[in-house]
């Protein structure tokens, strides 16, 4: 039997998930690069990589992806909760079903995968590592990301508490917190509430969008996030949080050091800065 370790990654079709799958593959791991539409995958053909269908909002697909991965590779050592997207724009423009979908993917979907992974390891008497990809936006906020931020703050709290619960089972839990990343998060993967928002928001929103899109263009490359996810999965210590990107490290540092009013003023000055 192949003795290579196995990782299962959610949301592997693009961005951070895709780069993470490729990074683990380059390190000699077996990789289950899961995604909602594997028939569209452009990942390389490799006997150590396959792409089972997994939609985090549908429990049956999670169970089946774990079953297929176990059958193909014999074990699952690491599970990466990466799948997610951003619903952004004025909160007043967000429809209730859009908010529910955001939570169903970013929070409840992550919880579904986490529960399946924990049960899988517990019943097998196996140790494992669960890595949840959150965001610097799980510990600080910017305008027009209120719904997205609320999901990432939920992931932070869930993961921080969960680490205590599963430690005695030999299961490690880690959080990865990227800053702005050069992916399609700001384009294809984004869902905007802008057009449904009242006109009173629009002038400031246009300024904010320009500044946030520019920050995305200057963001950290997703390969660096993938390398950090790999490092987190290999970490045997009790470090919970792994921050990625100079912007994330700087802003989280300032968030800790500055008075709240000063930090909020800094955010306003950057997001609403006119060219």
C-alpha positions as CSV (number, residue, x, y, z in Angstrom):
1,X,0.0,0.0,0.0
2,X,1.1,3.5,-0.8
3,X,2.6,5.0,2.4
4,X,2.5,8.6,1.3
5,X,0.4,10.9,3.5
6,X,-3.0,12.1,2.1
7,X,-4.6,15.5,2.2
8,X,-8.1,16.4,1.3
9,X,-8.6,20.0,0.1
10,X,-12.0,21.7,-0.4
11,X,-12.5,24.4,-3.0
12,X,-9.5,23.3,-5.2
13,X,-10.7,24.5,-8.6
14,X,-9.0,28.0,-8.3
15,X,-7.0,30.3,-6.2
16,X,-5.7,29.2,-2.8
17,X,-7.3,25.7,-3.0
18,X,-5.7,24.9,-6.3
19,X,-2.3,26.1,-5.3
20,X,-2.6,24.2,-2.0
21,X,-3.4,21.0,-3.9
22,X,-0.4,21.5,-6.2
23,X,1.9,22.3,-3.2
24,X,1.1,19.1,-1.4
25,X,1.4,17.1,-4.6
26,X,4.9,18.6,-5.1
27,X,5.9,17.4,-1.6
28,X,4.9,13.9,-2.6
29,X,1.5,13.7,-0.9
30,X,-1.6,12.0,-2.2
31,X,-4.1,14.7,-2.9
32,X,-7.9,14.7,-3.0
33,X,-8.4,18.1,-4.7
34,X,-12.2,18.4,-4.2
35,X,-14.5,20.8,-5.9
36,X,-18.1,21.3,-6.9
37,X,-17.5,20.7,-10.6
38,X,-14.5,18.3,-11.1
39,X,-15.3,17.9,-14.7
40,X,-14.0,21.4,-15.3
41,X,-10.7,20.8,-13.4
42,X,-7.5,21.8,-15.1
43,X,-5.3,20.2,-12.5
44,X,-2.5,18.0,-13.9
45,X,-3.1,14.3,-14.5
46,X,-1.2,12.5,-11.8
47,X,-1.7,9.1,-10.1
48,X,-1.3,10.8,-6.7
49,X,-4.0,13.3,-7.4
50,X,-7.7,13.0,-8.1
51,X,-10.7,15.3,-7.8
52,X,-13.8,13.9,-6.2
53,X,-17.0,16.1,-6.3
54,X,-17.6,17.9,-3.0
55,X,-20.1,20.7,-2.4
56,X,-19.7,21.9,1.2
57,X,-23.4,22.8,1.2
58,X,-24.5,19.2,0.5
59,X,-23.6,16.6,3.2
60,X,-23.9,13.6,0.9
61,X,-21.1,14.9,-1.3
62,X,-18.9,15.4,1.7
63,X,-19.4,11.8,2.9
64,X,-18.9,10.4,-0.6
65,X,-15.7,12.4,-1.2
66,X,-14.2,11.1,2.1
67,X,-15.3,7.5,1.2
68,X,-13.7,7.8,-2.2
69,X,-10.5,9.3,-0.8
70,X,-10.2,6.6,1.8
71,X,-10.8,3.9,-0.8
72,X,-8.2,5.3,-3.2
73,X,-5.4,6.2,-0.8
74,X,-6.1,4.1,2.3
75,X,-6.1,7.0,4.8
76,X,-6.7,10.8,5.2
77,X,-4.1,12.6,7.3
78,X,-4.9,16.3,6.7
79,X,-8.2,18.0,5.8
80,X,-8.0,21.6,4.5
81,X,-11.2,23.7,4.8
82,X,-10.6,26.2,2.1
83,X,-13.9,26.5,0.1
84,X,-15.6,29.8,0.5
85,X,-16.4,33.1,-1.3
86,X,-17.1,36.7,-0.4
87,X,-20.5,38.4,-0.3
88,X,-19.6,42.1,-0.2
89,X,-21.1,45.5,-0.5
90,X,-23.6,47.5,1.6
91,X,-25.4,45.3,4.1
92,X,-28.7,47.0,3.3
93,X,-28.4,45.7,-0.3
94,X,-28.0,42.1,0.8
95,X,-31.0,39.8,0.3
96,X,-31.8,37.3,3.1
97,X,-31.2,34.3,0.8
98,X,-27.8,35.7,-0.1
99,X,-26.8,36.1,3.5
100,X,-28.0,32.5,4.2
101,X,-26.0,31.2,1.3
102,X,-22.8,33.0,2.5
103,X,-23.2,31.4,5.9
104,X,-24.1,28.0,4.5
105,X,-20.8,27.9,2.5
106,X,-18.3,29.8,4.7
107,X,-19.5,28.6,8.1
108,X,-21.9,25.7,8.0
109,X,-20.1,24.1,5.1
110,X,-16.8,24.3,6.9
111,X,-18.5,22.8,10.0
112,X,-19.9,19.9,7.9
113,X,-16.5,19.0,6.6
114,X,-15.0,19.4,10.1
115,X,-17.5,17.1,11.7
116,X,-17.0,14.5,8.9
117,X,-13.2,14.7,9.3
118,X,-13.3,14.4,13.1
119,X,-15.7,11.5,13.1
120,X,-13.6,9.8,10.4
121,X,-10.4,10.0,12.6
122,X,-12.1,9.2,15.9
123,X,-13.8,6.1,14.6
124,X,-10.6,4.9,12.9
125,X,-8.6,5.7,16.1
126,X,-6.4,7.8,13.8
127,X,-4.6,11.1,14.5
128,X,-5.3,13.9,12.0
129,X,-4.9,17.6,11.3
130,X,-7.7,20.0,10.4
131,X,-6.7,23.3,8.8
132,X,-9.4,26.0,8.5
133,X,-8.7,28.8,6.2
134,X,-10.1,32.0,7.7
135,X,-8.8,35.5,7.0
136,X,-7.3,38.5,8.6
137,X,-10.9,39.6,8.2
138,X,-11.8,37.2,11.0
139,X,-10.1,39.5,13.5
140,X,-10.5,43.0,11.9
141,X,-12.9,44.6,9.5
142,X,-13.2,46.9,6.6
143,X,-16.3,48.7,5.2
144,X,-18.8,46.8,3.0
145,X,-17.6,43.3,4.1
146,X,-20.0,43.0,7.1
147,X,-21.6,39.7,6.1
148,X,-18.3,38.2,4.9
149,X,-16.5,39.3,8.1
150,X,-19.3,37.8,10.2
151,X,-18.6,34.4,8.7
152,X,-14.9,34.6,9.2
153,X,-15.3,35.8,12.8
154,X,-17.5,32.7,13.3
155,X,-14.8,30.4,11.8
156,X,-12.2,31.9,14.2
157,X,-14.3,31.4,17.3
158,X,-15.4,27.9,16.2
159,X,-11.9,26.8,15.5
160,X,-10.4,28.3,18.6
161,X,-12.9,26.4,20.8
162,X,-12.7,23.2,18.7
163,X,-9.0,22.8,19.4
164,X,-9.7,22.1,23.0
165,X,-12.4,19.5,22.3
166,X,-10.5,17.3,20.0
167,X,-7.0,17.5,21.4
168,X,-7.5,14.4,23.6
169,X,-8.4,12.5,20.4
170,X,-5.0,13.2,18.9
171,X,-6.5,15.7,16.4
172,X,-4.8,19.0,15.8
173,X,-6.7,22.1,14.6
174,X,-5.0,25.0,12.9
175,X,-6.2,28.4,11.5
176,X,-4.6,30.1,8.5
177,X,-5.3,33.9,8.2
178,X,-4.4,35.4,4.8
179,X,-4.5,39.1,4.1
180,X,-5.3,40.4,0.6
181,X,-4.5,37.7,-1.9
182,X,-4.1,37.9,-5.7
183,X,-6.9,35.5,-6.6
184,X,-10.3,35.8,-8.2
185,X,-11.8,36.6,-4.8
186,X,-12.4,40.2,-6.0
187,X,-13.8,39.1,-9.4
188,X,-15.2,35.7,-10.3
189,X,-15.6,34.5,-6.8
190,X,-17.2,37.6,-5.4
191,X,-20.9,38.3,-5.1
192,X,-21.8,41.9,-4.8
193,X,-24.8,43.7,-3.1
194,X,-23.9,47.0,-4.7
195,X,-26.7,47.3,-7.3
196,X,-29.4,46.5,-4.6
197,X,-28.0,49.1,-2.2
198,X,-29.8,52.5,-1.9
199,X,-28.3,55.4,-3.8
200,X,-27.0,57.1,-0.6
201,X,-24.2,54.5,-0.4
202,X,-23.0,54.7,-4.0
203,X,-20.5,57.6,-4.0
204,X,-18.4,56.3,-1.1
205,X,-18.8,52.7,-2.3
206,X,-17.2,53.6,-5.7
207,X,-14.2,55.0,-3.9
208,X,-13.9,52.0,-1.6
209,X,-14.2,49.5,-4.4
210,X,-11.3,51.2,-6.3
211,X,-9.1,51.1,-3.2
212,X,-9.9,47.5,-2.2
213,X,-9.4,46.2,-5.7
214,X,-6.0,47.9,-5.8
215,X,-5.1,46.3,-2.5
216,X,-6.1,42.9,-4.0
217,X,-3.8,43.5,-7.0
218,X,-0.9,44.2,-4.6
219,X,-1.8,41.2,-2.4
220,X,0.2,38.1,-1.6
221,X,0.4,35.4,-4.2
222,X,-1.7,32.3,-3.3
223,X,1.4,30.1,-3.5
224,X,2.6,31.7,-0.3
225,X,-0.7,30.9,1.3
226,X,-0.4,27.3,0.1
227,X,3.1,27.1,1.7
228,X,1.7,28.4,5.0
229,X,-1.1,25.9,4.9
230,X,1.4,23.2,4.4
231,X,3.5,24.5,7.3
232,X,0.5,24.6,9.5
233,X,-0.5,21.1,8.7
234,X,3.0,19.9,9.5
235,X,3.2,21.9,12.8
236,X,3.3,19.6,15.8
237,X,3.2,22.4,18.4
238,X,0.2,24.2,19.8
239,X,0.4,27.3,17.6
240,X,-3.2,27.8,16.4
241,X,-3.0,30.8,14.1
242,X,-0.7,31.2,11.0
243,X,-0.9,34.6,9.4
244,X,0.0,35.2,5.8
245,X,1.0,38.4,4.1
246,X,2.7,41.6,5.2
247,X,-0.6,43.5,5.2
248,X,-2.2,41.0,7.5
249,X,0.7,40.9,9.9
250,X,0.9,44.7,9.9
251,X,-2.8,45.4,10.3
252,X,-3.3,42.7,13.0
253,X,-0.3,44.2,14.9
254,X,-1.8,47.7,14.7
255,X,-5.2,46.3,15.7
256,X,-3.6,45.0,18.9
257,X,-1.5,48.1,19.7
258,X,-3.7,51.1,18.7
259,X,-6.7,52.4,20.6
260,X,-9.9,51.4,18.8
261,X,-10.7,54.9,17.6
262,X,-7.3,55.3,16.1
263,X,-7.4,52.0,14.3
264,X,-10.9,52.7,12.9
265,X,-9.6,56.1,11.7
266,X,-6.7,54.4,9.9
267,X,-9.1,52.0,8.1
268,X,-11.4,54.9,7.1
269,X,-8.5,56.9,5.8
270,X,-7.3,54.0,3.6
271,X,-10.6,52.7,2.3
272,X,-12.2,56.1,1.5
273,X,-9.0,57.7,0.2
274,X,-9.7,59.5,-3.1
275,X,-7.1,59.4,-5.9
